[in-house]
Amino acid sequence: MPEEAPPVEPLSERPRLAPNVRGALWMLASALGFTAMTTLIKFLGDDYPAALQTFYRQAAGLIVLAPMILRDWKGAFRTTRPGILFFRSSVGTLAMILSFYAFQVLPLAEANALSFTRTLWLVPLAFFVLHEKLGPLRIAAALVGFVGVLVMLQPGAPGHGFGWGQMAALASALGFALTITGMKVMTRDHSPFTLLVWSAALGLAFSIPPALFVWRWPEPFDLLLLALMGVLGTITQGCYIKGMQIGDAAAMAPIDYTRLVFSAAIGFLVFHEIPTWATIAGAAIVVGSTLFITLRELQLARKGRAVS
């Protein structure tokens, strides 16, 4: 007589993954999506300049958001401070163009490492713009991080220095830090979705003029890759937000640095790039300092909530 099959446990009664595990999976998906996007940026870079890629990135992102915007377009665009939104989007578009250029001309690992300096730029911006108090630990961590940048770039050494790619990467990090600072101001009375909608719409508008200077009609397959690059950018943002929302922020923040590993692997396998020891050492210093700043901010935020 055949043995009876064990009863199937209902899906609703199966144990769910812990929030931090689910959040970590979303963060890994974000890191993988970001790596895939930057790989396409570099792959298409010989034929499509950064300004043109930015236009297609913004256009694809707005198309992805369109169904959600159409549900309540008045609510999606409702704002009381359009000036800050215009400033934030213009700076963000310029930062994206510079970032795309950096990923085109620099090794993926180096461009990724320099992109993390946005956390270091946030320290002085928090003081001058948001009027936050800066403790000695935050200042020291930021200074150590910029030392890591110097280690990576080795100014003055033969074959090294602040080339256009490195300057673009650092300038884009500063620009993204400005947009994050603006987001902190705007989230006091605006929803994240409203900020995302304005960023997508204005980003597309601001990307049109520079794109026209280098315009070319893409081949059908290239158009598919450009659209995929834009969709990946939007998905990457969504996965990052979801991961930080589900998991504990202190546990999620370090996982974002896995894209350094992914980018180094893709750079080696696809573009035959071998990171130098200076890049590895400098990246380790930058990651360590930015991770310290991030975890320190989260710890202070928890203390503030506990006191209140």
Summary of the structure (lengths in Angstrom):
residues: 308
radius of gyration: 21.0
end to end distance: 67.0
largest distance: 82.3
contacts: 982
relative contact order: 0.20
helix: 79%
strand: 0%
